Each structure stands twice: as C-alpha cells, then as structure tokens.
Amino acid sequence: MMKISRRAALAGGGALALSPFASRSFAAPNVETDGILYGPTQPFSFDLLKETAKTLSEAPWEPPASAMAEILDKIDYDAYFQISYRKDRTLHLGGDSGAPIQLFHLGRYQKDPVTVAVVKDGKAHEVLYRQSYFDMPAGHIARSLPQSIGFAGFRVMAEDLKWDWLSFLGASYFRSPGSGKQYGLSARGIAIDTGLATGEEFPRFSRFFLEGVPGDPDRLTVYALLEGPSLTGAYRFDCAREARVVMETEAVLFPRQAVTRLGIAPLTSMFWYSQKDRQHAKDWRPEIHDSDGLAMWTGSGERIWRPLNNPPAVMTNSFSDDNPKGFGLLQRDRHFDHYQDDGVFYHRRPSLWVEPLEGWGKGAVQLVEIPTDDEIYDNIVAYWTPEEKVEAGKTLDLKYRLHWGFDEPYATKAGRVVDTFIGAGGVPGQPRPKDVYQFVVDFTGGDLHRFTREDGVTAMVNVSRGTLGRCSAYPVVDSNGLFRAAFEVHVTGKEPVDLRLFLKKDGEALTETWISQFFPASMDLADSR
C-alpha cells in the first residue's frame, strides 16, 4: 500500500449522459443563467443512477484519460492556489436561498475531470466549464486549457461564502470540518485491497448530481456515480449542517470481479506522533496528528479505544464483530498547548463517526497504519470489511450515517481514555530494569470521580506476550476527576505486543476498554538504565 500525499488528496468534463439513456443528441441548446452555462437537461433519479452503475459494471473497465495531462501537470501546488472560484459565479441549489456551491479547477494532482449537474424537478442540468468562472493571473498556464476541460470537484459553502463545510475532491474522497472551520481527516466512497501487497485500487466519483432544499442553505443531497476496475456504484448522500455535519448515506455497489478486501465506509487520516510517541518527534511541536485514536462500539455493546501508532512497518489490525453499532477516527485531545500549532490548528481537527443504519452482519473493523516521517501524508485508514466474500455480479446495498464533529455522537456512561503514556519501567532515581516498560493510561468521566484509593477499583490488564509486572489504579490528586492505571511489562524481542486494559469495581466495568499495540524495538531504553 502506498502513502497518499495530502497535497494530492486535498489539492483537490466527461459526458454527463447516463447510460442506458446515454445519447448526446439533444435538440435543446445550452442555456446561460446568472453567468453559468448549463447543458441540455436529462431525466434523473437515484433509480436511474443505480441502473447506470449496473450497466457500466457489465462492460469492460475504461480508465479515464485526460486529454490535457501535459498542461495540467504544470499546474502544481503553487500554481493551483493562484486559481480561485469567483464568488459571483456561486451556484445556489434550490434557488437563491439554497446551498451555495463552488467548483474546483483541474490541476497536477486532479487531472481526471468530473461532471457536475444540478438536479431540479427530476431533471439534471450539467454545469459546463468556462474559464470565466475562475480568477487567475494573466498568463497563467490554465488559460491555455480548452473550454471543455471540466471540473475536479466541488465544495458546499457557508452562506457568507467565507468558508466551506463539505468538499468532494479526488478519487472518491470527501471531507467536512464538522461544526468547526478546520479540515482534517477524509472519508471515501469505498476502499479496495487496502494494505495488501497487490496494491490498493482507488475507484473515483466520476459524475455528481446536486439537489438542494429551497430555503435551506444547510441541506442538500449529493448523488455520485462511482467507477473503478473492480466495481461500480451509485451513492446518495443526504447532507445537513447543524451542531455537526451529518450525512445519511446509501450506496449500491456492483462488483465487476471478486474483491479480496472490501473496505466499507473508509476513513483516512494522519498520525505522525503524540505524547506517547516522543521518540518519533523530529519537529519542535509536541504532537502532530489529525486523529489520535480509533473508537469502536461493538455489537455486544462494548466501547473500545485504540490509540493510533506510527509503526515501524505497515500494520493491519482486525477487530472482529457482528453488527457493530459504530466506529470512528477521533481527535480527542483538544488542548492547544499539547500541539502549539497556531497555523493548521490540530486541536480543532474534526472527528468522524460511522453509524450503520442496517445490520452489517459479521466482519471486522480494520485499522491500517503506515510508517510516516512527515505530516503531509495520510497514513491511517479504518473501515468495515464484511466476512462474506465479494463476488462479481453480486449487488451490495449499504446504508450508514456519517457524523462529522468534535466527538462521538452517542455518549457513553463509562469512563473514557484521555491520555496514554509509555516509558521505562522501574523506580525513578534507581537503576532501571532491562526490557521493562511502563504504561500509564488516564481515564475520566462516568462514576470515576466518586471513587478513592480505598474503594477497590482495579485495573484489568492482559498482554499477548511478555510478563505483566506491577499494576495499580488510583485517582490522580488535584486532577478534577482523572483516574490512572499504571502497569509494567517485561518483554524482549521485536515482535509487537498487544495490550488490553479496563477499570472495574465489584465485577463491573467502569470504563471503556483501552487496547494498544506496542513495538518494543521502537523505544530505546539505553539511557534509562
């Protein structure tokens, strides 16, 4: 699997016509409205989009080919950001008071054009590219592109047009800042063969159809056609911006061939290092990550928190489940002083939670972690992979809800993990024992604030290999409710160690379950002995 350049993912037409009604022989002319040129109208519905996806799946895959690749390649990162969409060309879905839409230009990192159409009264009106929609310097290389070049994607703006709250750009990627104004992790339509030696496939949304709600700028429906070598698909996203951004998602997939590893509702993020990974730090900032953990709510009701790693090699961890209630990549640490970044504001990055709306059956949440030495790469992927095999000709129907916000949408009454620390075992001021590591996990919330050292709260710890040493659980003095678990593990060798911990009292769990994967070879204790 390759690391995905964040510039490629964030730096960012073909024919609109939908087969089987794919003829471009229209009698109606193009129409210009409010400075935007629209192509002839066509009938549109989600059923027609599904029919199109199915028909395409029965034909050989034809990869997109950019006719202007040589010119587009010259629109690099700096040249791309000299191009801006004109505010007076903003599209308003459902009338002047509908969701405002602005379009992305093509460039080096987004060479394959997509079509964008506005849907109204069961008709799709394709938006035709015109250079006049964009401001760019005189003599800019983009001015040599033809008027038929197409778009890279689109974004949904706030009413004042000063910031956007949803963006579709590149392959099947899309993002939202949630209730804030700071982008972070991304979602994708689908993931195929992520983490496999055969290489990952990246299907793309090739056609978009946008339908607004008259009088409501914070709601819209995005329909998208997905195309790739292994499958096609029809997607419907009902999007709403309130306290958080919520996307009701329906996807119908049509495999062209068997898929070894299908990733449903994939999330993509960046994790370089945190306070528990100080040995990776090459930057002056204390922490750098878009997300700090994977949260899961299992079908049996268990809440799990798995801190993210920057591993020494590509690692794929599977967490088997049956009809999960949800999972997500979260940014729990919201303290500015933990990051000290006043440029890209990692403490404001959104979290993203996936909520299945129908039973997904048996399968696993998979977490893929890729080594990285910089913050410009997305090196974390999480998704659901079904136990049932994905075969050619078999239709998959999926429904789920995406929640973009600062936290999980459904609070738990149990205590939650807030911090994880790792260091040398032993006692400060005394010689440190060889190959002994100490793990400290802080919990807060639930009923933890009620308990003292004498109330019998215990830490339940399991390790996959090595020897468990000293273990304790106690409230942290002057901490406003923190409860700390500390334990030591004596372990040798380079193989990873899987750890599991929760707090309990009188046989009852008080907290979510903390699980972690530790790499002894990644931590040098030579200076501690």
Number of C-alpha atoms within 10 A of each C-alpha: 16 15 14 16 15 17 14 17 19 18 21 25 21 18 16 25 19 21 15 14 11 12 10 12 7 11 7 9 10 15 15 12 8 9 14 17 16 19 18 19 22 18 15 17 15 15 10 16 24 21 17 21 25 24 15 22 24 15 9 9 15 10 11 15 11 15 12 16 15 11 16 22 14 14 22 14 14 8 16 23 13 13 19 15 17 14 15 11 17 20 23 22 25 22 16 13 16 21 27 26 22 23 26 22 26 26 28 20 21 26 26 27 26 26 23 29 21 21 25 19 10 12 16 24 23 25 24 22 22 16 18 14 20 17 13 20 11 8 8 13 15 21 14 12 12 12 13 13 22 25 25 26 27 20 20 25 22 17 15 8 13 8 14 20 21 21 24 25 24 26 24 22 23 22 23 31 26 25 17 17 14 18 23 24 27 27 23 23 24 24 24 22 17 25 19 14 9 10 12 15 15 21 24 24 28 25 25 24 25 22 24 25 18 16 14 16 24 21 22 24 21 19 26 26 22 25 27 23 16 19 26 26 30 27 24 22 20 18 20 19 19 11 12 19 22 22 22 17 23 17 24 19 23 28 22 23 15 15 16 14 19 20 24 21 27 25 28 23 24 28 26 29 26 27 17 18 20 15 12 17 17 12 10 10 14 17 25 25 23 28 29 25 21 23 22 25 20 19 16 11 10 14 21 21 25 20 20 26 25 22 18 13 10 16 15 15 13 15 12 16 20 16 16 26 21 23 26 28 33 27 25 20 21 14 11 13 12 16 20 16 16 10 6 11 17 25 25 23 27 30 29 34 25 27 21 19 15 13 14 19 14 16 18 20 24 19 23 20 26 24 18 22 13 16 16 15 22 26 26 27 25 27 27 28 23 20 16 9 13 19 17 16 16 14 14 13 13 18 18 20 20 22 22 28 24 23 18 22 16 9 7 14 12 19 24 24 25 15 18 19 15 18 18 23 24 19 9 9 6 9 11 18 15 16 20 21 22 18 18 18 20 21 26 21 18 16 13 21 15 9 15 14 13 7 11 13 24 20 20 16 17 14 16 11 15 14 13 16 14 11 17 15 22 21 22 16 9 7 10 10 19 22 27 20 24 18 19 21 22 17 18 16 11 11 12 18 18 14 18 17 21 23 25 16 13 10 9 9 18 22 25 24 23 22 19 18 19 17 15 19 14 15 17 12 18 10 7 15 13
